Amino acid sequence: MKQVRLGIIKEGKVPHDRRVPLTPRQCVTVQAQYPEVKIIVQPSEIRCFKDSEYSDLGIELQEDLSDCDIIMGVKEVNVEDLIPAKKFMFFSHTIKKQPYNRKLLKSILDKKIQLIDYEVLKDKFNKRIIGFGRYAGIVGCYNGFLALGLKTGLYQLKPAHLCENRKEMEGELSKVVLPSDSKIVLTGWGRVGNGAREVLDLIAIKEVSPTEFLETNFSEPIFTHLDTEDYYKPKDGSEFVKADFYSNPENYKSVFDTYVSNGMTMYIPCHYWSNKSPFILTKEQLKSPKLKLQVVADVSCDIDGPIACTIRPSKINDPIYGYHVDNETEVDFMDEKAIAVMAVDNLPCELPKDASEDFGNELIKNVFPPLFREDPDKIIERGSETDLNGLLMPNYQYLSDYVNELNEV
């Protein structure tokens, strides 16, 4: 069987990302499961795992990856680090025609690189098979409670990025003190939303149905987990049909104000949102005289989108800002008229070791079998934006005008 050399490139994007696609122990596991695969790691001073942690387990370190067949990383690879005629795997952030990565995709085509993009790797049911969404939900929900403690002055949590690992972070949750009238709303049922639930499950808070949230009085902290039909309704008053909503979101309206006006104190958005869909939490809703909302932990982080108070992304070292509900401007989050907004846009980076291990497990379980063995569902082919001939793959022909804009400048 022909040997496959799999290179792990050092992350070159600034600000630095400390995550890795495979931990040292996972590299050993992959080489044991696939004897024909040899993993080569490019040395890096910024990884959450030291070079020595790889080499101590017998994983080869090598600066030059030009003899590798497949090269994988996490974030976008710098143009100058692309090696012609290779297969690369990373999050390219190009499928939505992001302007800042147009040059990257053009260079990939020019260098005849096969780009296998994690973001579009899907199973036969068209469901994504890999991502960091779970840890975005975990860290984002934790950060929401961190913000709540600061806003109320009831407790103080250690920032997640200062914790050694997830275990230490979860230990901090024992400090959380919630007032008896706390009412928390979570939206989104995918990887992100379910990740947030993992944190909520560790806190002394009762889960209630959306109907109970709206119609029943409780004397203890509660939360509800909403599905799409709980906060969107057809404009014509007909029955909600999820398939129709996804096809024709413009025919629906938000009824999220019912939760806002029923004492919601904290909101954790973890949903997927299309720009064709109605806004969920509007500026007008935030001006309600019944507003009790103190914190929005916006894990989804769509800027100037469905959550009106999310006016910019925030950074790991400065994760919270205030939104003045009357002036619609940014202020100190401790202002009495401000909602504390947590909108960090790279949440998994706060727990790089745990997030990397989770990601590597998904690679081993879902991606490497079709990559190194048979691929009857064409997972790798469908997840490749480009081929080794310098062409866009059929599913990504819509990117041709995006790439060609560079030629017209």
Salt bridges, closest charged atoms under 4 A:
ASP17 OD2 - ARG19 NH2 2.61
ASP17 OD2 - LYS75 NZ 3.98
GLU36 OE2 - ARG373 NH1 2.36
ASP51 OD1 - ARG47 NH1 3.74
GLU60 OE1 - LYS38 NZ 3.31
GLU63 OE2 - LYS10 NZ 3.30
ASP67 OD2 - ARG5 NH2 3.07
GLU76 OE1 - LYS13 NZ 2.94
GLU76 OE2 - HIS93 ND1 3.14
ASP110 OD2 - LYS106 NZ 2.98
GLU164 OE2 - LYS353 NZ 3.54
GLU168 OE2 - LYS158 NZ 2.64
GLU170 OE2 - ARG166 NE 2.69
GLU172 OE1 - LYS175 NZ 2.89
GLU198 OE2 - ARG134 NE 2.79
GLU198 OE1 - ARG166 NH2 2.67
GLU207 OE1 - ARG197 NH2 2.77
ASP227 OD1 - LYS242 NZ 3.18
GLU229 OE1 - LYS242 NZ 3.90
ASP326 OD2 - LYS337 NZ 3.18
GLU328 OE1 - LYS283 NZ 3.58
GLU328 OE2 - LYS287 NZ 2.50
GLU330 OE1 - ARG312 NE 2.82
ASP358 OD1 - ARG134 NH1 2.54
GLU362 OE2 - ARG191 NH1 2.66
ASP401 OD1 - LYS97 NZ 3.14
GLU405 OE1 - ARG102 NH2 3.02
